[in-house]
Amino acid sequence: MNINLHIERLILDGLQLERGQNMLLQTAIEAELTRLLTEQGLSSGLQSGGVLRNLEAGPMQLSPGSSPAELGIQIAQSVYSGIGNTK
């Protein structure tokens, strides 16, 4: 199965990154979402295609001093909770 996921805008209220960390965060989010979708799949409601106008991923507990890679994994897991296969 091929999955094409396009996220037009990801709003991260209250998250402050240092200069140049945006791309590191984006790369981490993409890598973790790819891993989750590959290993666990997509929710049955989205397997035949579909568009979500928005997805409220829910609150996360971020530790002070977390790296962009750690933040990206947590964000991706939160996003996946709204689109993933919940076996």
MODELLER restraints for C-alpha pairs under 7 A, 6 or more apart:
rsr = mdl.restraints
at = mdl.atoms
rsr.add(forms.Gaussian(group=physical.xy_distance, feature=features.Distance(at['CA:21:A'], at['CA:68:A']), mean=6.51, stdev=0.5))
rsr.add(forms.Gaussian(group=physical.xy_distance, feature=features.Distance(at['CA:24:A'], at['CA:68:A']), mean=5.86, stdev=0.5))
rsr.add(forms.Gaussian(group=physical.xy_distance, feature=features.Distance(at['CA:24:A'], at['CA:69:A']), mean=6.63, stdev=0.5))
rsr.add(forms.Gaussian(group=physical.xy_distance, feature=features.Distance(at['CA:25:A'], at['CA:68:A']), mean=4.70, stdev=0.5))
rsr.add(forms.Gaussian(group=physical.xy_distance, feature=features.Distance(at['CA:25:A'], at['CA:69:A']), mean=5.90, stdev=0.5))
rsr.add(forms.Gaussian(group=physical.xy_distance, feature=features.Distance(at['CA:25:A'], at['CA:71:A']), mean=6.93, stdev=0.5))
rsr.add(forms.Gaussian(group=physical.xy_distance, feature=features.Distance(at['CA:25:A'], at['CA:72:A']), mean=5.15, stdev=0.5))
rsr.add(forms.Gaussian(group=physical.xy_distance, feature=features.Distance(at['CA:26:A'], at['CA:72:A']), mean=6.87, stdev=0.5))
rsr.add(forms.Gaussian(group=physical.xy_distance, feature=features.Distance(at['CA:28:A'], at['CA:69:A']), mean=5.13, stdev=0.5))
rsr.add(forms.Gaussian(group=physical.xy_distance, feature=features.Distance(at['CA:28:A'], at['CA:72:A']), mean=4.68, stdev=0.5))
rsr.add(forms.Gaussian(group=physical.xy_distance, feature=features.Distance(at['CA:28:A'], at['CA:73:A']), mean=6.15, stdev=0.5))
rsr.add(forms.Gaussian(group=physical.xy_distance, feature=features.Distance(at['CA:29:A'], at['CA:72:A']), mean=4.38, stdev=0.5))
rsr.add(forms.Gaussian(group=physical.xy_distance, feature=features.Distance(at['CA:29:A'], at['CA:73:A']), mean=5.81, stdev=0.5))
rsr.add(forms.Gaussian(group=physical.xy_distance, feature=features.Distance(at['CA:29:A'], at['CA:75:A']), mean=6.60, stdev=0.5))
rsr.add(forms.Gaussian(group=physical.xy_distance, feature=features.Distance(at['CA:29:A'], at['CA:76:A']), mean=5.05, stdev=0.5))
rsr.add(forms.Gaussian(group=physical.xy_distance, feature=features.Distance(at['CA:32:A'], at['CA:73:A']), mean=5.66, stdev=0.5))
rsr.add(forms.Gaussian(group=physical.xy_distance, feature=features.Distance(at['CA:32:A'], at['CA:76:A']), mean=5.90, stdev=0.5))
rsr.add(forms.Gaussian(group=physical.xy_distance, feature=features.Distance(at['CA:33:A'], at['CA:76:A']), mean=5.43, stdev=0.5))
rsr.add(forms.Gaussian(group=physical.xy_distance, feature=features.Distance(at['CA:33:A'], at['CA:80:A']), mean=6.80, stdev=0.5))
rsr.add(forms.Gaussian(group=physical.xy_distance, feature=features.Distance(at['CA:37:A'], at['CA:84:A']), mean=6.94, stdev=0.5))
rsr.add(forms.Gaussian(group=physical.xy_distance, feature=features.Distance(at['CA:40:A'], at['CA:85:A']), mean=6.09, stdev=0.5))
rsr.add(forms.Gaussian(group=physical.xy_distance, feature=features.Distance(at['CA:41:A'], at['CA:84:A']), mean=6.11, stdev=0.5))
rsr.add(forms.Gaussian(group=physical.xy_distance, feature=features.Distance(at['CA:41:A'], at['CA:85:A']), mean=5.33, stdev=0.5))
rsr.add(forms.Gaussian(group=physical.xy_distance, feature=features.Distance(at['CA:42:A'], at['CA:83:A']), mean=6.15, stdev=0.5))
rsr.add(forms.Gaussian(group=physical.xy_distance, feature=features.Distance(at['CA:42:A'], at['CA:84:A']), mean=4.42, stdev=0.5))
rsr.add(forms.Gaussian(group=physical.xy_distance, feature=features.Distance(at['CA:42:A'], at['CA:85:A']), mean=4.72, stdev=0.5))
rsr.add(forms.Gaussian(group=physical.xy_distance, feature=features.Distance(at['CA:43:A'], at['CA:83:A']), mean=5.67, stdev=0.5))
rsr.add(forms.Gaussian(group=physical.xy_distance, feature=features.Distance(at['CA:43:A'], at['CA:84:A']), mean=4.70, stdev=0.5))
rsr.add(forms.Gaussian(group=physical.xy_distance, feature=features.Distance(at['CA:43:A'], at['CA:85:A']), mean=4.06, stdev=0.5))
rsr.add(forms.Gaussian(group=physical.xy_distance, feature=features.Distance(at['CA:43:A'], at['CA:86:A']), mean=6.69, stdev=0.5))
rsr.add(forms.Gaussian(group=physical.xy_distance, feature=features.Distance(at['CA:44:A'], at['CA:85:A']), mean=6.84, stdev=0.5))
rsr.add(forms.Gaussian(group=physical.xy_distance, feature=features.Distance(at['CA:55:A'], at['CA:82:A']), mean=6.76, stdev=0.5))
rsr.add(forms.Gaussian(group=physical.xy_distance, feature=features.Distance(at['CA:57:A'], at['CA:78:A']), mean=5.34, stdev=0.5))
rsr.add(forms.Gaussian(group=physical.xy_distance, feature=features.Distance(at['CA:57:A'], at['CA:79:A']), mean=5.14, stdev=0.5))
rsr.add(forms.Gaussian(group=physical.xy_distance, feature=features.Distance(at['CA:57:A'], at['CA:81:A']), mean=6.95, stdev=0.5))
rsr.add(forms.Gaussian(group=physical.xy_distance, feature=features.Distance(at['CA:57:A'], at['CA:82:A']), mean=6.15, stdev=0.5))
rsr.add(forms.Gaussian(group=physical.xy_distance, feature=features.Distance(at['CA:58:A'], at['CA:78:A']), mean=6.82, stdev=0.5))
